[in-house]
Amino acid sequence: MTITPSQTIGPFFAVALGRADSGGDIRVEGTVYDGEGAPVNDAYIELWDGRRLARCPTGEGGRYEVAIEQPDAVYIDVSVFARGLLQRLVTRIYLSEPDDPALAGLFARQKDGVLRFDVHLQGEHETVFLAL
Amino acid sequence: MATDPPLLYPDYRSTRLRAPRRPLLELPPGPVELSGPVFGHDDVGELDHDLTRQHDGEPLGERIVVHGRVTDSRGRPVRDSLVEVWQANAAGRYAHSIDDHPAPLDPNFTGAGRCLTDGEGRYRFVTVKPGAYPWGNHENAWRPAHIHFSLFGRAFTQRLVTQMYFPGDPLFEYDPIFNSVRDPAARQRLICEFDLGETIPEWALAYRFDVVLGGTPTE
């Protein structure tokens, strides 16, 4: 059976897709950058930790921030959607250092209740994106 | 041939600086990815599925029913799953502050809907047919009429955001987003079918759009 292909979320998703914090006191925040290091202010970020969904758009300066509860898993799944992304991009925020060195760049050390996780869509600092 | 479009499709200009250039790292999905958010009827309001009844008056345009079934790649229904849609109004304008297309806004149309699939994976919306609109991708670029769909499925691996198009649109051959799907059979999956059986006489035309989710977790 042919699966339904993905298409871009486009620039107007905020008509329907809003912000949903999952209600804890850990803040996940970061900036989304394109291949020239310019901020991406029309992306949509979703976090899934196996129990709770949190999601929000990026705004001015490409920044996003969302509140979550302390996850049980060792990582949080991240989906990145944006105009210009024909498929969502998937990555992970590791809460402790991953064993696999290929994933080392995805480790985010929690500091004062904040997890900082920037997303570089392309370029020298390109984020490790996953095919699961 | 791959079903999904490539990340880099230069005819769609915005992919050039946004598509990752390194290959994706292949990992087996773990328990986190094999689960997904569960939605209930509390998450959906009574009129959320009817985009023509969310304001005091009725929106302008051609009233339509859009319905279909959500299944996994083995044909099994995806039940109790959240489906979200958004679209331009009948004149081709989104109720979004960054849309500067000089077509009229409709005070009676926001263009956002949501519903849950039923026990057989079926969903149903009532809306108006969206208009085509110009965009800045290339000289005289126009998007074919479309409705954006967001689906969660049952697992993180099944998450899908896509667009539904209408049969016979003359703009198909000029649209790089539609044509980024290189496999013609997969591209066909993005086009709904006119469905006479579901039209409501003297009231609304109907279109059927079935969605097949990939990334089916083994059970």
Interface residues (C-beta under 8 A of the other chain):
Chain A: M1 T2 I3 T4 P5 S6 Q7 T8 I9 G10 P11 F12 F13 A14 V15 A16 L17 D34 G35 E36 A38 V40 D42 E46 W48 D49 G50 R51 R52 L53 A73 Y75 D77 S79 F81 A82 R83 G84 L85 L86 Q87 R88 L89 A102 L103 L121 Q122 G123 E126 T127 V128 F129 L130 A131 L132
Chain B: T3 D4 P5 P6 L7 Y9 Y12 R13 S14 T15 R16 L17 R18 A19 P20 R21 R22 L24 L25 E26 L27 P28 P29 P31 V32 E33 S35 G36 P37 T71 S73 R74 G75 E84 V85 W86 A88 Y94 A95 H96 I98 D99 T110 G111 A112 G113 R114 H148 S150 F156 T157 R159 L160 V161 T162 Q163 I177 F178 S180 V181 D183 A185 A186 R187 R189 L190 V211 V212 L213 G214 G215
